[in-house]
Amino acid sequence: MIITLCVVIATAALVPLAIVTIRAMIRFEKMAEQVEKTAVLFSESMIEFKAAARDMHTMVASLDGAVDPLRRAATELGRVGSRAAALSTAVLEELVVPIRAVIGIVRGFRAGAGYFTDRLTDRRRGDEPQKSGQRTTPEASPHRETPEASP
């Protein structure tokens, strides 16, 4: 009877231990399922990541092929800009002196034409030029009388 009692006590002690073990195994199975789902998602993500990396590699390779022509074009454009600047400087330096000469001639012509037209208008009005080359108008002459002053 003692043996039976010991077997019953040992069995009663093993029941909670079995329950805890079963619960732990259920939790372990759930955790294993979650790890498996995560591994599947990670695997799918890695496949997408590898595809994206291949696409990036392809894009970088195509851009690498375009960089050299762009560099050459930029260098050539710089050379053309330098040539254009040098040419425009040379043209301006060659044109400044003749343009200044033409401006001087035009100013001289205007002065001469103005003097000539002033002389023509003075003769038409009948004014006599002064000895110094200046003319006086009848209104501005101190020797002439104004029409209001005569009786």
C-alpha positions as CSV (number, residue, x, y, z in Angstrom):
1,M,0.0,0.0,0.0
2,I,2.8,2.3,0.6
3,I,4.1,1.5,-2.8
4,T,0.7,2.3,-4.3
5,L,0.5,5.5,-2.4
6,C,4.0,6.4,-3.6
7,V,3.0,5.6,-7.1
8,V,-0.1,7.7,-6.8
9,I,1.9,10.6,-5.4
10,A,4.5,10.3,-8.0
11,T,1.8,10.1,-10.7
12,A,0.1,13.2,-9.2
13,A,3.4,15.0,-9.3
14,L,4.1,14.0,-12.9
15,V,0.7,15.3,-14.1
16,P,1.5,19.0,-13.6
17,L,4.9,18.4,-15.0
18,A,3.3,16.8,-18.1
19,I,0.9,19.7,-18.4
20,V,3.7,22.3,-18.2
21,T,5.7,20.3,-20.7
22,I,2.8,20.0,-23.1
23,R,2.1,23.8,-22.8
24,A,5.8,24.5,-23.5
25,M,5.8,22.3,-26.5
26,I,2.6,24.1,-27.9
27,R,4.3,27.4,-27.4
28,F,7.5,26.1,-29.0
29,E,5.4,24.9,-32.0
30,K,3.7,28.4,-32.3
31,M,7.1,30.0,-32.1
32,A,8.5,27.6,-34.7
33,E,5.5,28.5,-37.0
34,Q,6.2,32.2,-36.5
35,V,9.9,31.7,-37.3
36,E,9.0,29.7,-40.4
37,K,6.6,32.5,-41.6
38,T,9.3,35.1,-40.9
39,A,11.8,33.0,-42.8
40,V,9.5,32.8,-45.8
41,L,8.9,36.6,-45.7
42,F,12.6,37.1,-45.4
43,S,13.3,34.8,-48.3
44,E,10.7,36.7,-50.4
45,S,12.2,40.0,-49.4
46,M,15.7,38.8,-50.3
47,I,14.5,37.8,-53.7
48,E,13.0,41.2,-54.2
49,F,16.1,42.9,-52.8
50,K,18.3,40.9,-55.2
51,A,16.0,41.9,-58.1
52,A,16.3,45.5,-57.1
53,A,20.0,45.2,-56.7
54,R,20.3,43.8,-60.3
55,D,18.1,46.6,-61.6
56,M,20.3,49.2,-59.8
57,H,23.4,47.5,-61.2
58,T,22.0,47.6,-64.7
59,M,21.0,51.3,-64.3
60,V,24.4,52.2,-62.9
61,A,26.1,50.4,-65.8
62,S,24.0,52.3,-68.3
63,L,24.7,55.6,-66.6
64,D,28.4,54.7,-66.6
65,G,28.2,54.4,-70.4
66,A,26.5,57.8,-70.6
67,V,28.9,59.7,-68.3
68,D,31.9,59.6,-70.6
69,P,29.9,61.2,-73.6
70,L,28.5,63.8,-71.2
71,R,31.9,64.6,-69.9
72,R,33.2,65.0,-73.5
73,A,30.3,67.2,-74.4
74,A,30.8,69.4,-71.4
75,T,34.5,69.7,-72.2
76,E,33.8,70.6,-75.8
77,L,31.1,73.1,-74.8
78,G,33.7,74.7,-72.5
79,R,36.1,75.0,-75.4
80,V,33.5,76.5,-77.7
81,G,32.6,79.0,-75.0
82,S,36.2,80.0,-74.6
83,R,36.6,80.4,-78.3
84,A,33.4,82.5,-78.5
85,A,34.7,84.7,-75.7
86,A,38.0,85.2,-77.4
87,L,36.4,85.9,-80.8
88,S,34.0,88.4,-79.3
89,T,36.8,90.2,-77.5
90,A,38.9,90.4,-80.7
91,V,35.9,91.7,-82.7
92,L,35.1,94.3,-80.0
93,E,38.7,95.4,-79.8
94,E,38.8,95.8,-83.6
95,L,35.5,97.7,-83.8
96,V,36.1,100.2,-80.9
97,V,38.5,102.5,-82.7
98,P,36.5,102.7,-86.0
99,I,33.3,103.3,-84.1
100,R,34.8,106.1,-82.1
101,A,36.1,107.6,-85.3
102,V,32.7,107.4,-86.9
103,I,31.1,109.0,-83.7
104,G,33.7,111.8,-84.0
105,I,32.9,112.4,-87.6
106,V,29.1,112.4,-87.0
107,R,29.6,114.9,-84.1
108,G,31.8,117.1,-86.4
109,F,29.2,116.8,-89.2
110,R,26.4,117.8,-86.8
111,A,28.4,120.8,-85.5
112,G,29.2,121.9,-89.0
113,A,25.7,121.4,-90.3
114,G,24.3,123.2,-87.3
115,Y,26.6,126.1,-87.9
116,F,25.8,126.1,-91.6
117,T,22.0,126.1,-90.9
118,D,22.4,128.8,-88.3
119,R,24.2,131.0,-90.9
120,L,21.5,130.3,-93.5
121,T,18.7,131.2,-91.1
122,D,20.6,134.4,-90.1
123,R,21.0,135.5,-93.7
124,R,17.3,134.9,-94.4
125,R,16.3,137.1,-91.4
126,G,18.9,139.7,-92.4
127,D,21.0,139.5,-89.3
128,E,24.7,140.3,-89.6
129,P,27.1,138.1,-87.8
130,Q,29.4,139.7,-85.2
131,K,33.1,139.8,-85.6
132,S,33.6,137.1,-83.0
133,G,31.4,134.8,-85.1
134,Q,28.4,135.2,-82.9
135,R,25.2,136.6,-84.3
136,T,22.6,138.8,-82.6
137,T,19.0,138.7,-83.3
138,P,17.0,141.9,-83.8
139,E,15.2,141.4,-80.5
140,A,18.5,140.9,-78.6
141,S,20.5,143.7,-80.2
142,P,21.1,146.6,-77.8
143,H,21.4,149.1,-80.7
144,R,18.0,148.6,-82.2
145,E,14.9,150.0,-80.8
146,T,11.9,147.8,-80.1
147,P,8.6,148.6,-81.9
148,E,6.9,149.6,-78.6
149,A,9.6,152.2,-77.8
150,S,9.2,154.2,-81.1
151,P,6.7,157.2,-81.0
